[in-house]
Amino acid sequence: KYTKFSICYYWINSLDQKTSIYNRSENVAIPYGEENKTAALSYDYRIMLLENTSSTGTYYCEVKWNDIKKMGKGVFVLARDTGYIESSYGWEILIALTVLLAVLSITATALLLWKRK
């Protein structure tokens, strides 16, 4: 009963529209002596490059037996136009902060020396 099943990959976009990505049917042979044991099988599916930002959504895997349907929790994928670009402001901020602290330190020292006189 449980050796024939189908696997369906699909995604649901921000408008709650379901789009099928991939379907396949399986017929798994049970080895002799393993008839009444639980088995776990892995099936991987790799999503190819996302074409545009409309590919953003939650991706699911669903397995159907005759009268049973099991669905994964889903994986949310955010597709952006340019991808992740690391900012280069780190060094500039560090240099600006160092210069500012140096100027304040010199000013404070000059004021302390001027006040002593």
C-alpha positions as CSV (number, residue, x, y, z in Angstrom):
1,K,0.0,0.0,0.0
2,Y,2.8,2.5,0.9
3,T,5.3,1.5,-1.8
4,K,3.6,3.7,-4.5
5,F,3.6,7.4,-3.9
6,S,4.1,10.7,-5.6
7,I,6.3,13.6,-4.6
8,C,5.3,17.2,-5.5
9,Y,7.4,20.3,-5.1
10,Y,5.6,23.7,-5.4
11,W,5.7,27.2,-4.1
12,I,3.2,29.7,-2.9
13,N,3.8,33.4,-3.7
14,S,2.8,36.5,-1.7
15,L,-0.7,36.4,-3.3
16,D,-1.2,32.8,-2.0
17,Q,-1.0,31.4,-5.5
18,K,0.2,27.8,-5.7
19,T,2.7,27.0,-8.6
20,S,3.8,23.5,-9.2
21,I,7.6,23.1,-9.8
22,Y,8.2,19.4,-10.1
23,N,6.3,16.1,-9.8
24,R,7.5,12.5,-9.7
25,S,6.0,9.1,-9.0
26,E,7.8,6.5,-7.0
27,N,7.4,2.7,-6.7
28,V,9.8,1.5,-4.0
29,A,10.6,-2.2,-3.8
30,I,10.6,-3.6,-0.3
31,P,13.6,-5.9,0.4
32,Y,12.9,-9.4,1.7
33,G,12.6,-9.4,5.5
34,E,11.9,-5.6,5.7
35,E,8.2,-5.8,5.1
36,N,6.9,-4.6,8.4
37,K,9.6,-2.0,9.3
38,T,9.5,1.7,9.0
39,A,11.8,3.2,6.3
40,A,12.9,6.7,5.7
41,L,14.0,7.7,2.2
42,S,15.5,11.1,1.2
43,Y,14.6,12.8,-2.1
44,D,16.4,16.0,-2.9
45,Y,15.3,18.6,-5.4
46,R,17.5,21.6,-6.3
47,I,15.8,24.8,-7.4
48,M,17.6,26.3,-10.4
49,L,18.5,30.0,-10.5
50,L,15.6,32.1,-9.7
51,E,14.6,34.2,-12.7
52,N,13.3,37.3,-11.0
53,T,12.0,38.8,-7.8
54,S,8.6,37.3,-8.4
55,S,10.2,33.9,-7.4
56,T,9.9,35.1,-3.8
57,G,7.7,32.8,-1.7
58,T,7.5,29.7,0.4
59,Y,8.6,26.5,-1.2
60,Y,7.0,23.1,-0.1
61,C,7.4,19.4,-0.6
62,E,4.4,17.2,-0.5
63,V,4.1,13.4,-0.6
64,K,0.9,11.6,-1.4
65,W,0.0,8.0,-0.9
66,N,-3.5,6.6,-1.8
67,D,-5.4,8.3,1.0
68,I,-2.6,10.1,2.9
69,K,-1.0,13.4,2.2
70,K,2.1,14.8,4.1
71,M,3.5,18.2,3.6
72,G,6.7,19.8,4.8
73,K,6.9,23.0,6.8
74,G,8.2,25.0,3.8
75,V,11.2,27.1,3.2
76,F,10.8,30.9,2.6
77,V,13.0,32.2,-0.2
78,L,13.5,35.9,-0.8
79,A,14.7,36.7,-4.3
80,R,16.3,40.2,-4.9
81,D,17.4,41.9,-8.1
82,T,21.0,42.5,-7.3
83,G,21.6,39.9,-4.6
84,Y,23.6,40.7,-1.4
85,I,26.1,43.4,-1.8
86,E,28.4,44.0,1.2
87,S,28.8,47.6,2.0
88,S,32.3,49.1,2.0
89,Y,31.5,51.8,4.6
90,G,33.3,50.0,7.4
91,W,36.7,51.5,6.9
92,E,35.4,54.9,6.1
93,I,33.3,55.0,9.3
94,L,36.3,53.7,11.3
95,I,38.6,56.4,9.9
96,A,36.1,59.2,10.4
97,L,35.5,58.2,14.0
98,T,39.2,58.0,14.7
99,V,39.8,61.5,13.2
100,L,36.8,62.9,15.2
101,L,38.2,61.4,18.4
102,A,41.7,62.7,17.7
103,V,40.3,66.3,17.0
104,L,38.3,66.2,20.2
105,S,41.2,64.9,22.2
106,I,43.6,67.6,20.9
107,T,40.9,70.3,21.5
108,A,40.3,69.1,25.1
109,T,44.0,69.0,25.8
110,A,44.5,72.5,24.4
111,L,41.6,73.8,26.5
112,L,43.0,72.2,29.7
113,L,46.4,73.8,29.0
114,W,44.9,77.2,28.2
115,K,42.8,77.1,31.4
116,R,45.9,76.4,33.5
117,K,47.6,79.5,32.4
